[in-house]
Amino acid sequence: MGGSGGYGAGFALIVVLFILLVIVGAAWL
């Protein structure tokens, strides 16, 4: 949770998008 670059933010964004993708996929199934 430090501000030493955008790697952490990018990784968190990817994780959130992946979770949303899984939720949408589960909802469609």
PQR file with spaces between the fields and no chain letter, atoms N, CA, C, O and H, PARSE charges and radii, in Angstrom:
ATOM       1  N    MET     1       0.835   -1.200    0.000 -0.4000 1.5000
ATOM       2  CA   MET     1       0.000    0.000    0.000 -0.0000 2.0000
ATOM       3  C    MET     1       0.869    1.248    0.000  0.5500 1.7000
ATOM       4  O    MET     1       0.499    2.253    0.607 -0.5500 1.4000
ATOM       5  N    GLY     2       2.005    1.206   -0.662 -0.4000 1.5000
ATOM       6  CA   GLY     2       2.871    2.385   -0.730 -0.0000 2.0000
ATOM       7  C    GLY     2       2.816    2.981   -2.112  0.5500 1.7000
ATOM       8  O    GLY     2       2.341    2.334   -3.045 -0.5500 1.4000
ATOM       9  H    GLY     2       2.306    0.390   -1.155  0.4000 1.0000
ATOM      10  N    GLY     3       3.295    4.215   -2.266 -0.4000 1.5000
ATOM      11  CA   GLY     3       3.246    4.866   -3.577 -0.0000 2.0000
ATOM      12  C    GLY     3       4.594    4.819   -4.264  0.5500 1.7000
ATOM      13  O    GLY     3       5.140    5.854   -4.647 -0.5500 1.4000
ATOM      14  H    GLY     3       3.680    4.740   -1.508  0.4000 1.0000
ATOM      15  N    SER     4       5.135    3.611   -4.422 -0.4000 1.5000
ATOM      16  CA   SER     4       6.458    3.480   -5.036 -0.0000 2.0000
ATOM      17  C    SER     4       6.334    2.909   -6.438  0.5500 1.7000
ATOM      18  O    SER     4       6.973    1.907   -6.762 -0.5500 1.4000
ATOM      19  H    SER     4       4.692    2.771   -4.111  0.4000 1.0000
ATOM      20  N    GLY     5       5.520    3.537   -7.269 -0.4000 1.5000
ATOM      21  CA   GLY     5       5.400    3.059   -8.642 -0.0000 2.0000
ATOM      22  C    GLY     5       3.989    2.594   -8.944  0.5500 1.7000
ATOM      23  O    GLY     5       3.150    2.524   -8.046 -0.5500 1.4000
ATOM      24  H    GLY     5       5.002    4.351   -7.006  0.4000 1.0000
ATOM      25  N    GLY     6       3.721    2.274  -10.207 -0.4000 1.5000
ATOM      26  CA   GLY     6       2.376    1.880  -10.603 -0.0000 2.0000
ATOM      27  C    GLY     6       2.224    0.382  -10.770  0.5500 1.7000
ATOM      28  O    GLY     6       1.198   -0.078  -11.269 -0.5500 1.4000
ATOM      29  H    GLY     6       4.403    2.330  -10.936  0.4000 1.0000
ATOM      30  N    TYR     7       3.243   -0.407  -10.355 -0.4000 1.5000
ATOM      31  CA   TYR     7       3.127   -1.865  -10.515 -0.0000 2.0000
ATOM      32  C    TYR     7       2.031   -2.415   -9.607  0.5500 1.7000
ATOM      33  O    TYR     7       1.213   -3.231  -10.032 -0.5500 1.4000
ATOM      34  H    TYR     7       4.077   -0.033   -9.949  0.4000 1.0000
ATOM      35  N    GLY     8       2.023   -1.959   -8.346 -0.4000 1.5000
ATOM      36  CA   GLY     8       1.006   -2.443   -7.413 -0.0000 2.0000
ATOM      37  C    GLY     8      -0.390   -2.078   -7.879  0.5500 1.7000
ATOM      38  O    GLY     8      -1.303   -2.902   -7.814 -0.5500 1.4000
ATOM      39  H    GLY     8       2.688   -1.297   -8.001  0.4000 1.0000
ATOM      40  N    ALA     9      -0.567   -0.843   -8.353 -0.4000 1.5000
ATOM      41  CA   ALA     9      -1.884   -0.398   -8.805 -0.0000 2.0000
ATOM      42  C    ALA     9      -2.303   -1.206  -10.032  0.5500 1.7000
ATOM      43  O    ALA     9      -3.457   -1.622  -10.140 -0.5500 1.4000
ATOM      44  H    ALA     9       0.175   -0.174   -8.407  0.4000 1.0000
ATOM      45  N    GLY    10      -1.375   -1.426  -10.949 -0.4000 1.5000
ATOM      46  CA   GLY    10      -1.700   -2.186  -12.152 -0.0000 2.0000
ATOM      47  C    GLY    10      -2.085   -3.615  -11.815  0.5500 1.7000
ATOM      48  O    GLY    10      -3.036   -4.165  -12.369 -0.5500 1.4000
ATOM      49  H    GLY    10      -0.438   -1.088  -10.862  0.4000 1.0000
ATOM      50  N    PHE    11      -1.321   -4.213  -10.883 -0.4000 1.5000
ATOM      51  CA   PHE    11      -1.619   -5.593  -10.487 -0.0000 2.0000
ATOM      52  C    PHE    11      -2.983   -5.677   -9.821  0.5500 1.7000
ATOM      53  O    PHE    11      -3.748   -6.605  -10.084 -0.5500 1.4000
ATOM      54  H    PHE    11      -0.548   -3.766  -10.433  0.4000 1.0000
ATOM      55  N    ALA    12      -3.293   -4.708   -8.956 -0.4000 1.5000
ATOM      56  CA   ALA    12      -4.593   -4.699   -8.278 -0.0000 2.0000
ATOM      57  C    ALA    12      -5.710   -4.538   -9.300  0.5500 1.7000
ATOM      58  O    ALA    12      -6.761   -5.168   -9.184 -0.5500 1.4000
ATOM      59  H    ALA    12      -2.672   -3.954   -8.743  0.4000 1.0000
ATOM      60  N    LEU    13      -5.480   -3.692  -10.301 -0.4000 1.5000
ATOM      61  CA   LEU    13      -6.508   -3.481  -11.324 -0.0000 2.0000
ATOM      62  C    LEU    13      -6.758   -4.770  -12.094  0.5500 1.7000
ATOM      63  O    LEU    13      -7.905   -5.110  -12.385 -0.5500 1.4000
ATOM      64  H    LEU    13      -4.627   -3.180  -10.395  0.4000 1.0000
ATOM      65  N    ILE    14      -5.684   -5.492  -12.427 -0.4000 1.5000
ATOM      66  CA   ILE    14      -5.837   -6.756  -13.146 -0.0000 2.0000
ATOM      67  C    ILE    14      -6.611   -7.757  -12.297  0.5500 1.7000
ATOM      68  O    ILE    14      -7.470   -8.481  -12.800 -0.5500 1.4000
ATOM      69  H    ILE    14      -4.753   -5.216  -12.191  0.4000 1.0000
ATOM      70  N    VAL    15      -6.296   -7.791  -10.999 -0.4000 1.5000
ATOM      71  CA   VAL    15      -6.988   -8.733  -10.108 -0.0000 2.0000
ATOM      72  C    VAL    15      -8.475   -8.403  -10.044  0.5500 1.7000
ATOM      73  O    VAL    15      -9.317   -9.299  -10.100 -0.5500 1.4000
ATOM      74  H    VAL    15      -5.598   -7.203  -10.590  0.4000 1.0000
ATOM      75  N    VAL    16      -8.796   -7.110   -9.927 -0.4000 1.5000
ATOM      76  CA   VAL    16     -10.205   -6.705   -9.850 -0.0000 2.0000
ATOM      77  C    VAL    16     -10.926   -7.065  -11.144  0.5500 1.7000
ATOM      78  O    VAL    16     -12.049   -7.570  -11.109 -0.5500 1.4000
ATOM      79  H    VAL    16      -8.112   -6.382   -9.881  0.4000 1.0000
ATOM      80  N    LEU    17     -10.289   -6.809  -12.284 -0.4000 1.5000
ATOM      81  CA   LEU    17     -10.922   -7.131  -13.562 -0.0000 2.0000
ATOM      82  C    LEU    17     -11.136   -8.634  -13.684  0.5500 1.7000
ATOM      83  O    LEU    17     -12.167   -9.082  -14.185 -0.5500 1.4000
ATOM      84  H    LEU    17      -9.377   -6.399  -12.312  0.4000 1.0000
ATOM      85  N    PHE    18     -10.146   -9.420  -13.218 -0.4000 1.5000
ATOM      86  CA   PHE    18     -10.271  -10.873  -13.290 -0.0000 2.0000
ATOM      87  C    PHE    18     -11.428  -11.354  -12.423  0.5500 1.7000
ATOM      88  O    PHE    18     -12.188  -12.234  -12.828 -0.5500 1.4000
ATOM      89  H    PHE    18      -9.308   -9.056  -12.811  0.4000 1.0000
ATOM      90  N    ILE    19     -11.564  -10.773  -11.224 -0.4000 1.5000
ATOM      91  CA   ILE    19     -12.653  -11.169  -10.327 -0.0000 2.0000
ATOM      92  C    ILE    19     -13.998  -10.814  -10.954  0.5500 1.7000
ATOM      93  O    ILE    19     -14.941  -11.603  -10.900 -0.5500 1.4000
ATOM      94  H    ILE    19     -10.947  -10.058  -10.895  0.4000 1.0000
ATOM      95  N    LEU    20     -14.084   -9.630  -11.547 -0.4000 1.5000
ATOM      96  CA   LEU    20     -15.337   -9.231  -12.195 -0.0000 2.0000
ATOM      97  C    LEU    20     -15.660  -10.179  -13.345  0.5500 1.7000
ATOM      98  O    LEU    20     -16.819  -10.533  -13.558 -0.5500 1.4000
ATOM      99  H    LEU    20     -13.318   -8.989  -11.592  0.4000 1.0000
ATOM     100  N    LEU    21     -14.622  -10.591  -14.091 -0.4000 1.5000
ATOM     101  CA   LEU    21     -14.826  -11.518  -15.202 -0.0000 2.0000
ATOM     102  C    LEU    21     -15.379  -12.837  -14.683  0.5500 1.7000
ATOM     103  O    LEU    21     -16.290  -13.409  -15.281 -0.5500 1.4000
ATOM     104  H    LEU    21     -13.680  -10.304  -13.917  0.4000 1.0000
ATOM     105  N    VAL    22     -14.827  -13.325  -13.564 -0.4000 1.5000
ATOM     106  CA   VAL    22     -15.293  -14.592  -12.993 -0.0000 2.0000
ATOM     107  C    VAL    22     -16.740  -14.464  -12.524  0.5500 1.7000
ATOM     108  O    VAL    22     -17.544  -15.374  -12.723 -0.5500 1.4000
ATOM     109  H    VAL    22     -14.087  -12.860  -13.078  0.4000 1.0000
ATOM     110  N    ILE    23     -17.068  -13.333  -11.903 -0.4000 1.5000
ATOM     111  CA   ILE    23     -18.438  -13.136  -11.407 -0.0000 2.0000
ATOM     112  C    ILE    23     -19.415  -13.086  -12.581  0.5500 1.7000
ATOM     113  O    ILE    23     -20.480  -13.701  -12.528 -0.5500 1.4000
ATOM     114  H    ILE    23     -16.415  -12.593  -11.741  0.4000 1.0000
ATOM     115  N    VAL    24     -19.061  -12.363  -13.629 -0.4000 1.5000
ATOM     116  CA   VAL    24     -19.943  -12.262  -14.798 -0.0000 2.0000
ATOM     117  C    VAL    24     -20.085  -13.629  -15.460  0.5500 1.7000
ATOM     118  O    VAL    24     -21.179  -14.010  -15.877 -0.5500 1.4000
ATOM     119  H    VAL    24     -18.196  -11.863  -13.671  0.4000 1.0000
ATOM     120  N    GLY    25     -18.979  -14.367  -15.557 -0.4000 1.5000
ATOM     121  CA   GLY    25     -19.041  -15.704  -16.151 -0.0000 2.0000
ATOM     122  C    GLY    25     -19.935  -16.624  -15.335  0.5500 1.7000
ATOM     123  O    GLY    25     -20.719  -17.388  -15.899 -0.5500 1.4000
ATOM     124  H    GLY    25     -18.090  -14.058  -15.219  0.4000 1.0000
ATOM     125  N    ALA    26     -19.824  -16.559  -14.019 -0.4000 1.5000
ATOM     126  CA   ALA    26     -20.653  -17.409  -13.161 -0.0000 2.0000
ATOM     127  C    ALA    26     -22.121  -17.012  -13.302  0.5500 1.7000
ATOM     128  O    ALA    26     -23.003  -17.871  -13.292 -0.5500 1.4000
ATOM     129  H    ALA    26     -19.186  -15.939  -13.561  0.4000 1.0000
ATOM     130  N    ALA    27     -22.380  -15.721  -13.432 -0.4000 1.5000
ATOM     131  CA   ALA    27     -23.758  -15.257  -13.578 -0.0000 2.0000
ATOM     132  C    ALA    27     -24.336  -15.753  -14.908  0.5500 1.7000
ATOM     133  O    ALA    27     -25.503  -16.139  -14.978 -0.5500 1.4000
ATOM     134  H    ALA    27     -21.664  -15.023  -13.440  0.4000 1.0000
ATOM     135  N    TRP    28     -23.505  -15.741  -15.967 -0.4000 1.5000
ATOM     136  CA   TRP    28     -23.990  -16.206  -17.267 -0.0000 2.0000
ATOM     137  C    TRP    28     -24.251  -17.704  -17.243  0.5500 1.7000
ATOM     138  O    TRP    28     -25.191  -18.185  -17.875 -0.5500 1.4000
ATOM     139  H    TRP    28     -22.557  -15.428  -15.910  0.4000 1.0000
ATOM     140  N    LEU    29     -23.417  -18.444  -16.511 -0.4000 1.5000
ATOM     141  CA   LEU    29     -23.626  -19.884  -16.426 -0.0000 2.0000
ATOM     142  C    LEU    29     -24.766  -20.175  -15.460  0.5500 1.7000
ATOM     143  O    LEU    29     -25.108  -21.337  -15.242 -0.5500 1.4000
ATOM     144  H    LEU    29     -22.653  -18.053  -15.997  0.4000 1.0000
